[in-house]
Amino acid sequence: MSEFNLIEEAWIPCIDLEGRLVEYGVRDTLLKAHYLREICDGSPLVTVSIHRLLLAILYRAYQGPQDSSTWKTMHAAGAFDTEKINSYLDKWSNRFNLFNKQYPFMQVAGLDLNEYSSDGKVKKDKSDGLMRLSREAPDKGGRILFDHRVGTKRNDYGAREIAKMILSAQSYSGTGVASAGKVGLLGIKPSACQFAPCVEGLVLWLQGENVFDTLLLKLVPRDFEENDKPAWEDDSIIHAAIGSWISPRSFAGPLQRFVPLSRFIRLIDRRSMFFTNGLKTSTDSDDPMKAYARSDQQSNFEPIKLRKDKAAWRDAHTLFTLNSSTRKPPVSLNQLARLHQDGSLSKTSQPRANLVGLATDQGKALLWRHERLPVPVELLAQANLIEQLGQLLQNAEQAAFELNARMRRIAKLYLAPDSETPGAGQPDSDEVTKVADSIDARPAYWSRMENHFLVLLENLPNDWAAATDSWKPDEQMAASNVWREQVRREARQSLQESIRCIGTTARAIQAIARVRTDFNDDDLKPPLSARLAKGKTRRKS
């Protein structure tokens, strides 16, 4: 196989400032970053992995930034330093060859998992097809996820695709059966391994006007740690990973986390590879691109995860909360608030938050999602705005709760018209759930509310009177009032559309007639008992 060097060869998908799709290698992507609008692959998992790769390179090339002054100097330059980028990439160029025998990119040279007979012949072929690298592809059993390739077929992939597949596999591989084998002359027997670093939790990054701004917004100042090396710089990481199969090890820092050897991989050709578990790490809450939360002061921080039935924007209040003992936001959000406060960013700057998550069930991928949200900087800087955003989202959640309650009541009355009469028999609860789910109004409701939420994010700061450092009078809080009206309207419309699905029989009409279809302000509030309990908790604290 001819070598494919990721520094020089074109493989990173970008959109330039003219809106054209272009591909560059690592060097050109960084040196032309100010001419590119964004990096965007068809797989959001690949998009995340490429951003983390470029971040690791920048941190090592600059050996920082280590303080805000250096960051501001970098920002004022408007482009990355050609000399620093070239110097670093030239130094490590031989570690970015995809098919190199000695230093294959993000792989383990000499990895061999086959079983051999005494005469040296292969007794059991334990290689895998490259499809195993892609979370969106069918598994070996042919289980269909996001596409319709045959899970047992070994497709022939191009070098560009293989590079992206390996990079994303190191960040997004799930648990699986680990194969024993050898690395050179060293025998290995990996134990079960946890998810790769990005599987659990939403990954968030801020997007600026171009790729230079986007990468710089993530390049938060931190102390330079010589031991925090990306995989291609650290020859000892393979032995560290082997040792970690006995006991988990901690990441040395964010760079090792950005481009980990969470799986040992070696390409055999463009169709086959060896694949097994790699670096086993201790659980922590230190990924700088994730948001974490805990239920109370004593509990551990847990990553905020993507749920298959809940879009990430519905957790915006939690994601954007900066000053809280039970919240741990991505570090770039704190950085953005500081830059806004000291005037380093233009007042008209409106970065967007990119949120990527993978929903899983016992390690099996269910879906992925890539969402984009505007981030009004005033929202991060003003705790009152965040609290108001949380209350407005709670209004929407309560309307959804009320929607479900009404659908269940309609289903119950449809199955047993006399069920609300004292002493009457009750329908089977599973049957009620089955009917209610078949006419569930919530998916349509939440889908419609997303666009309204984007408008709310952009306009909510206008409800705050900066001159008096207080909220405007209720009648002048346009963004909040419009949001609540949209909640009521979309809930009503979604309910009315869904109940049509139950039919036009006399029984269906009678069931529907007994349930209110309009929504008022009280329907947007939690029950009185919940509000009283919340008030007691606040008084105790």
C-alpha positions as CSV (number, residue, x, y, z in Angstrom):
1,M,0.0,0.0,0.0
2,S,1.3,3.5,-0.9
3,E,1.6,5.8,2.1
4,F,-1.0,8.4,2.8
5,N,0.2,11.3,4.9
6,L,-2.6,13.1,6.7
7,I,-0.6,16.3,6.9
8,E,-0.2,16.8,3.2
9,E,-3.0,14.7,1.6
10,A,-6.5,16.2,1.3
11,W,-9.0,14.4,3.6
12,I,-10.6,17.0,6.0
13,P,-13.9,18.2,4.6
14,C,-14.3,22.0,4.9
15,I,-16.7,24.7,3.7
16,D,-14.9,27.8,2.5
17,L,-16.2,31.4,3.0
18,E,-17.9,31.2,-0.4
19,G,-19.9,28.2,0.7
20,R,-18.0,25.7,-1.5
21,L,-17.0,22.2,-0.2
22,V,-13.3,21.7,-0.2
23,E,-10.8,19.2,1.3
24,Y,-7.4,19.8,2.8
25,G,-4.8,18.1,4.7
26,V,-3.9,19.0,8.3
27,R,-1.3,21.7,7.3
28,D,-3.6,23.5,4.8
29,T,-6.6,23.3,7.1
30,L,-4.7,25.1,9.9
31,L,-2.8,27.6,7.6
32,K,-6.0,28.5,5.7
33,A,-8.3,28.4,8.7
34,H,-9.1,32.1,8.4
35,Y,-10.4,31.4,4.8
36,L,-12.7,28.5,5.8
37,R,-16.2,28.8,7.3
38,E,-16.3,25.4,9.1
39,I,-15.2,21.8,9.2
40,C,-18.2,19.6,8.6
41,D,-18.3,15.9,7.8
42,G,-21.3,13.8,7.0
43,S,-20.7,12.0,10.3
44,P,-20.9,14.4,13.3
45,L,-18.6,11.9,15.2
46,V,-15.9,12.5,12.6
47,T,-16.5,16.3,12.8
48,V,-15.9,16.1,16.6
49,S,-12.8,13.9,16.2
50,I,-11.2,16.2,13.6
51,H,-11.7,19.3,15.8
52,R,-10.1,17.5,18.7
53,L,-7.2,16.4,16.6
54,L,-6.5,20.0,15.4
55,L,-6.8,21.3,19.0
56,A,-4.1,18.8,20.1
57,I,-1.8,19.9,17.3
58,L,-2.3,23.6,18.1
59,Y,-1.7,23.2,21.8
60,R,1.6,21.4,21.1
61,A,2.7,23.7,18.3
62,Y,2.2,26.8,20.4
63,Q,3.0,25.1,23.7
64,G,0.0,27.0,24.9
65,P,-1.5,29.5,25.1
66,Q,-0.7,29.5,28.8
67,D,-2.4,32.8,29.6
68,S,-5.0,35.2,28.4
69,S,-2.4,37.7,27.1
70,T,-0.9,35.1,24.7
71,W,-4.4,34.1,23.6
72,K,-5.3,37.7,22.8
73,T,-2.1,38.1,20.8
74,M,-3.0,35.0,18.8
75,H,-6.5,36.3,18.2
76,A,-5.2,39.7,17.1
77,A,-3.0,38.0,14.4
78,G,-6.1,36.8,12.6
79,A,-4.4,33.6,11.4
80,F,-2.3,30.8,12.9
81,D,1.5,31.3,12.9
82,T,2.9,29.6,9.8
83,E,6.3,29.0,11.3
84,K,5.0,27.3,14.4
85,I,2.6,25.1,12.5
86,N,5.1,24.1,9.9
87,S,7.8,23.5,12.5
88,Y,5.6,21.1,14.5
89,L,4.1,19.3,11.6
90,D,7.5,18.8,9.9
91,K,8.9,17.4,13.1
92,W,6.2,14.8,13.5
93,S,5.4,14.2,9.8
94,N,6.5,10.6,9.8
95,R,3.9,9.8,12.5
96,F,1.0,10.9,10.3
97,N,1.4,8.2,7.6
98,L,-1.7,6.0,7.5
99,F,0.0,2.9,6.1
100,N,3.5,3.3,7.5
101,K,4.8,0.0,9.0
102,Q,6.8,1.6,11.8
103,Y,4.5,4.5,12.9
104,P,1.1,4.1,11.4
105,F,-1.2,7.0,12.3
106,M,-3.2,6.3,15.5
107,Q,-2.4,2.6,15.2
108,V,-0.2,0.1,16.9
109,A,2.6,-1.2,14.7
110,G,3.1,-5.0,15.0
111,L,-0.3,-5.7,16.4
112,D,-1.3,-9.3,15.4
113,L,-4.4,-11.0,16.9
114,N,-4.4,-14.2,14.8
115,E,-4.0,-17.6,16.3
116,Y,-1.2,-19.7,14.8
117,S,-0.4,-23.4,14.7
118,S,2.9,-24.8,15.7
119,D,4.1,-24.6,12.1
120,G,3.4,-20.9,11.9
121,K,0.2,-21.1,9.8
122,V,-2.9,-19.1,10.7
123,K,-5.1,-21.4,12.7
124,K,-7.8,-18.7,13.4
125,D,-8.1,-15.5,11.5
126,K,-9.2,-12.8,14.0
127,S,-9.0,-9.8,11.7
128,D,-12.0,-7.5,11.2
129,G,-13.5,-5.6,8.3
130,L,-13.0,-1.9,8.5
131,M,-16.7,-1.4,8.9
132,R,-16.2,-2.1,12.6
133,L,-14.6,1.4,12.9
134,S,-17.8,3.2,12.0
135,R,-20.5,3.5,14.6
136,E,-23.1,4.2,11.9
137,A,-22.4,0.9,10.0
138,P,-24.1,-2.4,10.7
139,D,-22.4,-4.7,13.2
140,K,-21.1,-8.1,12.4
141,G,-24.6,-9.6,12.8
142,G,-25.9,-7.3,10.1
143,R,-28.0,-5.1,12.5
144,I,-29.0,-2.1,10.6
145,L,-28.3,1.3,12.3
146,F,-27.9,4.3,10.0
147,D,-27.2,2.7,6.6
148,H,-27.9,-0.4,4.7
149,R,-24.4,-1.9,4.1
150,V,-24.1,-5.6,4.8
151,G,-22.4,-6.0,8.3
152,T,-20.4,-9.1,7.3
153,K,-19.0,-7.7,4.0
154,R,-15.5,-6.4,3.9
155,N,-15.7,-3.3,1.8
156,D,-12.7,-1.7,0.2
157,Y,-12.3,1.9,1.5
158,G,-10.3,4.8,0.2
159,A,-7.5,6.3,2.3
160,R,-9.4,9.5,3.1
161,E,-12.4,7.5,4.5
162,I,-10.1,5.2,6.5
163,A,-8.3,8.1,8.1
164,K,-11.6,9.6,9.3
165,M,-12.9,6.1,10.5
166,I,-9.8,5.4,12.6
167,L,-9.9,8.9,14.2
168,S,-13.5,8.7,15.1
169,A,-13.2,5.1,16.3
170,Q,-10.6,6.2,18.9
171,S,-13.1,8.7,20.3
172,Y,-16.4,6.8,19.8
173,S,-15.9,3.1,20.0
174,G,-18.2,1.2,22.4
175,T,-17.5,-1.8,24.5
176,G,-16.9,-5.1,22.8
177,V,-15.1,-8.4,22.9
178,A,-11.4,-7.9,23.3
179,S,-9.0,-10.2,21.3
180,A,-5.7,-11.4,22.8
181,G,-2.7,-11.5,20.6
182,K,0.8,-9.9,20.3
183,V,2.4,-6.5,19.8
184,G,5.6,-7.5,18.2
185,L,7.1,-10.1,20.5
186,L,4.9,-9.0,23.5
187,G,1.9,-11.1,24.2
188,I,-1.2,-9.2,25.2
189,K,-4.5,-10.2,26.7
190,P,-6.8,-7.2,27.0
191,S,-9.6,-7.1,29.6
192,A,-13.0,-5.6,29.0
193,C,-12.8,-1.9,28.2
194,Q,-15.1,1.0,28.8
195,F,-16.4,3.4,26.2
196,A,-14.0,5.6,24.3
197,P,-13.9,9.2,25.7
198,C,-16.7,10.8,23.6
199,V,-19.3,8.1,23.8
200,E,-21.0,9.3,27.0
201,G,-22.0,12.9,27.1
202,L,-22.6,15.8,24.7
203,V,-19.6,17.4,23.1
204,L,-19.9,21.1,22.8
205,W,-17.8,23.6,20.9
206,L,-18.2,27.2,19.9
207,Q,-18.3,28.2,16.3
208,G,-17.0,31.6,15.2
209,E,-17.0,33.4,11.9
210,N,-14.3,31.1,10.4
211,V,-12.3,28.0,11.4
212,F,-9.6,30.1,12.9
213,D,-12.0,31.8,15.3
214,T,-13.7,28.4,16.0
215,L,-10.4,26.7,16.9
216,L,-9.2,29.6,18.9
217,L,-12.5,29.8,21.0
218,K,-11.7,26.2,22.0
219,L,-8.0,26.9,22.7
220,V,-8.6,27.9,26.3
221,P,-5.4,29.1,28.1
222,R,-3.8,26.4,30.3
223,D,-0.5,25.4,31.7
224,F,1.7,23.6,29.3
225,E,2.3,20.0,30.5
226,E,5.1,18.1,28.8
227,N,3.7,14.8,29.8
228,D,0.3,15.5,28.2
229,K,1.2,14.3,24.7
230,P,-1.0,13.1,21.8
231,A,-0.6,9.5,20.8
232,W,1.8,10.1,17.9
233,E,4.3,11.8,20.3
234,D,4.3,9.2,23.0
235,D,5.9,5.8,22.2
236,S,5.4,4.7,25.8
237,I,1.6,4.9,25.6
238,I,1.3,1.4,24.1
239,H,3.0,-0.1,27.1
240,A,1.0,2.1,29.4
241,A,-2.2,0.9,27.7
242,I,-1.1,-2.8,28.1
243,G,-0.5,-2.1,31.8
244,S,-3.9,-0.4,32.1
245,W,-5.6,-3.7,31.4
246,I,-4.7,-4.6,34.9
247,S,-5.8,-1.3,36.5
248,P,-7.3,1.8,34.8
249,R,-5.1,4.8,34.3
250,S,-5.9,8.5,34.3
251,F,-5.5,10.7,31.3
252,A,-2.4,12.8,31.5
253,G,-4.4,15.8,30.4
254,P,-6.8,17.0,27.7
255,L,-4.5,16.3,24.7
256,Q,-4.2,12.7,25.5
257,R,-8.0,12.7,25.8
258,F,-8.5,14.5,22.5
259,V,-6.6,11.9,20.5
260,P,-6.4,8.7,22.6
261,L,-5.4,5.2,21.8
262,S,-8.6,3.9,23.3
263,R,-8.4,1.0,20.8
264,F,-5.5,-0.8,19.4
265,I,-5.8,-0.9,15.6
266,R,-3.5,-2.0,12.8
267,L,-4.5,-1.8,9.1
268,I,-3.8,-5.0,7.2
269,D,-5.0,-3.5,3.9
270,R,-7.9,-1.3,2.8
271,R,-10.4,-3.9,3.7
272,S,-9.1,-5.6,6.9
273,M,-7.5,-4.7,10.2
274,F,-6.7,-6.0,13.7
275,F,-8.8,-4.3,16.3
276,T,-8.9,-4.7,20.1
277,N,-9.1,-2.7,23.3
278,G,-6.5,-0.1,24.2
279,L,-5.9,2.4,26.9
280,K,-8.3,1.8,29.8
281,T,-8.8,5.0,31.7
282,S,-10.3,6.0,35.0
283,T,-13.7,7.7,35.0
284,D,-13.6,11.4,35.6
285,S,-15.4,14.6,34.7
286,D,-12.5,16.5,33.2
287,D,-13.2,16.6,29.4
288,P,-13.0,20.3,28.6
289,M,-15.5,20.0,25.7
290,K,-18.3,18.4,27.8
291,A,-20.9,19.6,30.3
292,Y,-21.4,17.8,33.6
293,A,-24.0,18.0,36.3
294,R,-24.6,16.4,39.7
295,S,-27.8,16.2,41.8
296,D,-26.3,17.6,45.0
297,Q,-23.0,18.6,46.6
298,Q,-22.1,15.1,47.6
299,S,-22.8,13.2,44.4
300,N,-20.3,12.8,41.5
301,F,-20.4,14.9,38.4
302,E,-22.0,13.0,35.4
303,P,-21.8,14.0,31.8
304,I,-25.0,15.4,30.3
305,K,-26.0,12.8,27.8
306,L,-28.0,12.7,24.6
307,R,-31.3,10.9,25.0
308,K,-33.0,9.4,22.0
309,D,-36.3,11.1,22.9
310,K,-35.0,14.5,24.0
311,A,-33.1,17.0,21.8
312,A,-30.1,18.6,23.4
313,W,-31.5,22.2,23.3
314,R,-34.0,21.2,26.0
315,D,-31.0,21.0,28.4
316,A,-29.7,24.5,27.4
317,H,-30.3,25.9,30.8
318,T,-28.0,23.2,32.3
319,L,-25.4,23.4,29.5
320,F,-25.1,27.2,29.8
321,T,-25.0,27.6,33.6
322,L,-21.5,28.8,34.6
323,N,-21.5,29.6,38.3
324,S,-23.0,26.7,40.1
325,S,-21.7,24.1,42.5
326,T,-23.8,21.4,40.8
327,R,-22.9,22.3,37.2
328,K,-19.6,22.0,35.3
329,P,-19.8,23.6,31.8
330,P,-17.4,23.2,28.9
331,V,-14.4,25.4,29.6
332,S,-14.9,27.4,26.3
333,L,-18.2,28.9,27.7
334,N,-16.3,30.3,30.7
335,Q,-13.7,31.6,28.4
336,L,-16.3,33.2,26.2
337,A,-17.9,35.0,29.2
338,R,-14.4,36.3,30.3
339,L,-13.6,37.6,26.8
340,H,-16.9,39.4,26.6
341,Q,-16.5,40.9,30.0
342,D,-13.0,42.3,29.3
343,G,-13.9,43.5,25.8
344,S,-11.6,41.2,23.9
345,L,-14.5,40.1,21.6
346,S,-16.7,42.4,19.5
347,K,-20.0,43.3,21.1
348,T,-21.6,42.1,17.8
349,S,-19.9,38.7,18.0
350,Q,-22.5,35.9,18.1
351,P,-20.8,32.5,18.3
352,R,-22.9,29.4,17.9
353,A,-22.8,26.3,20.1
354,N,-22.4,23.0,18.3
355,L,-23.7,20.1,20.3
356,V,-23.0,16.5,19.2
357,G,-24.2,13.4,21.0
358,L,-24.5,9.7,20.5
359,A,-27.4,8.0,22.1
360,T,-26.7,4.4,23.2
361,D,-28.4,1.5,24.9
362,Q,-26.1,-1.0,26.6
363,G,-23.3,0.1,24.3
364,K,-25.3,-0.2,21.1
365,A,-25.6,3.0,19.1
366,L,-29.2,4.2,18.6
367,L,-28.8,7.6,16.9
368,W,-26.6,10.6,16.8
369,R,-27.5,14.2,16.7
370,H,-25.7,17.5,15.7
371,E,-27.5,20.6,16.9
372,R,-26.5,24.3,16.6
373,L,-27.6,27.0,19.0
374,P,-26.9,30.7,19.1
375,V,-25.1,31.7,22.3
376,P,-25.9,35.3,23.2
377,V,-22.9,36.2,25.4
378,E,-25.1,38.3,27.7
379,L,-26.8,35.0,28.6
380,L,-23.6,33.6,30.0
381,A,-22.7,36.7,31.9
382,Q,-26.0,37.2,33.5
383,A,-27.2,34.6,36.0
384,N,-30.8,36.0,36.0
385,L,-31.1,35.3,32.3
386,I,-30.0,31.7,32.8
387,E,-32.5,31.3,35.6
388,Q,-35.3,32.8,33.4
389,L,-34.3,30.5,30.6
390,G,-34.6,27.5,32.9
391,Q,-38.1,28.7,34.0
392,L,-39.2,29.1,30.4
393,L,-38.0,25.7,29.4
394,Q,-39.8,24.3,32.5
395,N,-43.0,25.9,31.1
396,A,-42.5,23.9,27.9
397,E,-41.8,20.7,29.8
398,Q,-44.9,21.1,31.9
399,A,-47.0,21.7,28.8
400,A,-45.6,18.4,27.4
401,F,-46.4,16.7,30.7
402,E,-50.0,18.0,30.4
403,L,-50.2,16.9,26.8
404,N,-49.3,13.3,27.8
405,A,-51.8,13.4,30.7
406,R,-54.6,14.4,28.4
407,M,-53.6,11.8,25.7
408,R,-53.7,9.1,28.4
409,R,-57.1,10.3,29.6
410,I,-58.5,10.2,26.1
411,A,-57.1,6.7,25.6
412,K,-58.6,5.5,28.9
413,L,-62.0,7.0,28.1
414,Y,-61.8,5.5,24.6
415,L,-61.2,2.0,26.0
416,A,-63.6,2.3,28.9
417,P,-66.1,5.2,28.6
418,D,-67.4,4.7,32.1
419,S,-64.0,4.4,33.8
420,E,-64.3,7.7,35.6
421,T,-67.7,6.7,37.1
422,P,-67.2,5.7,40.8
423,G,-67.1,1.9,41.1
424,A,-66.7,1.3,37.4
425,G,-64.1,-1.1,36.0
426,Q,-60.7,0.2,34.7
427,P,-59.0,-0.6,31.4
428,D,-55.7,-2.4,31.4
429,S,-52.9,0.1,31.9
430,D,-50.7,-1.5,29.2
431,E,-53.6,-1.0,26.7
432,V,-54.0,2.6,27.8
433,T,-50.3,3.2,27.2
434,K,-50.5,1.5,23.8
435,V,-53.3,3.7,22.6
436,A,-51.8,6.8,24.1
437,D,-48.4,6.1,22.5
438,S,-50.1,5.6,19.1
439,I,-51.5,9.1,19.2
440,D,-48.7,10.8,21.2
441,A,-48.7,14.5,20.5
442,R,-45.3,15.3,22.1
443,P,-43.0,14.5,19.1
444,A,-44.7,17.0,16.9
445,Y,-44.9,19.5,19.8
446,W,-41.2,19.4,20.5
447,S,-40.2,19.5,16.9
448,R,-42.2,22.7,16.4
449,M,-40.8,24.3,19.6
450,E,-37.2,24.0,18.5
451,N,-37.4,27.0,16.1
452,H,-39.2,29.0,18.7
453,F,-36.4,28.2,21.2
454,L,-33.8,29.6,18.8
455,V,-35.7,32.8,18.6
456,L,-36.0,32.9,22.4
457,L,-32.2,32.5,22.8
458,E,-31.5,35.5,20.6
459,N,-34.1,37.8,22.1
460,L,-34.2,36.8,25.8
461,P,-31.4,39.3,26.8
462,N,-33.8,42.1,25.6
463,D,-36.1,41.3,28.5
464,W,-33.4,42.5,30.9
465,A,-33.0,46.2,31.6
466,A,-29.3,46.7,31.9
467,A,-29.7,50.3,33.0
468,T,-31.7,49.3,36.1
469,D,-30.1,45.9,36.4
470,S,-33.5,44.3,36.7
471,W,-36.3,42.7,34.7
472,K,-38.5,44.9,32.6
473,P,-42.2,45.1,33.5
474,D,-44.1,41.9,32.7
475,E,-45.9,43.4,29.7
476,Q,-42.6,44.5,28.2
477,M,-40.8,41.1,28.4
478,A,-41.5,40.4,24.8
479,A,-39.3,37.3,24.4
480,S,-40.7,35.5,27.5
481,N,-44.3,36.4,26.6
482,V,-43.9,35.3,23.0
483,W,-42.3,32.0,24.1
484,R,-45.2,31.2,26.5
485,E,-47.7,32.0,23.8
486,Q,-46.0,29.7,21.4
487,V,-45.9,26.9,24.0
488,R,-49.7,27.2,24.5
489,R,-50.4,27.4,20.7
490,E,-48.1,24.5,19.7
491,A,-49.4,22.3,22.5
492,R,-53.0,23.0,21.5
493,Q,-52.3,22.4,17.8
494,S,-50.3,19.2,18.4
495,L,-53.1,17.8,20.6
496,Q,-55.8,18.6,18.1
497,E,-53.9,17.0,15.3
498,S,-53.2,13.8,17.3
499,I,-56.7,13.2,18.6
500,R,-57.9,13.0,15.0
501,C,-55.9,9.8,14.7
502,I,-58.2,8.1,17.2
503,G,-61.0,8.1,14.7
504,T,-64.5,9.4,14.3
505,T,-66.6,6.7,15.9
506,A,-69.1,7.7,18.6
507,R,-66.8,6.3,21.3
508,A,-63.9,8.3,20.1
509,I,-65.9,11.5,19.8
510,Q,-67.3,11.1,23.3
511,A,-63.8,10.4,24.8
512,I,-62.3,13.5,23.1
513,A,-65.3,15.7,24.1
514,R,-64.5,15.2,27.8
515,V,-60.9,16.5,27.5
516,R,-60.0,20.1,27.2
517,T,-57.8,20.9,24.2
518,D,-56.9,24.6,24.9
519,F,-53.9,25.5,27.1
520,N,-53.7,28.4,29.6
521,D,-51.0,29.8,31.9
522,D,-51.8,27.4,34.7
523,D,-51.0,24.5,32.3
524,L,-47.5,25.8,32.0
525,K,-46.9,25.6,35.7
526,P,-45.9,22.5,37.8
527,P,-48.6,21.3,40.2
528,L,-49.1,23.2,43.4
529,S,-47.6,20.4,45.5
530,A,-44.4,20.5,43.4
531,R,-44.1,24.2,43.7
532,L,-44.6,24.0,47.5
533,A,-42.0,21.3,47.8
534,K,-39.5,23.4,45.8
535,G,-40.1,26.4,48.0
536,K,-39.4,24.3,51.1
537,T,-36.1,23.0,49.6
538,R,-35.0,26.6,48.9
539,R,-35.8,27.7,52.4
540,K,-33.8,24.8,53.9
541,S,-30.8,25.6,51.7
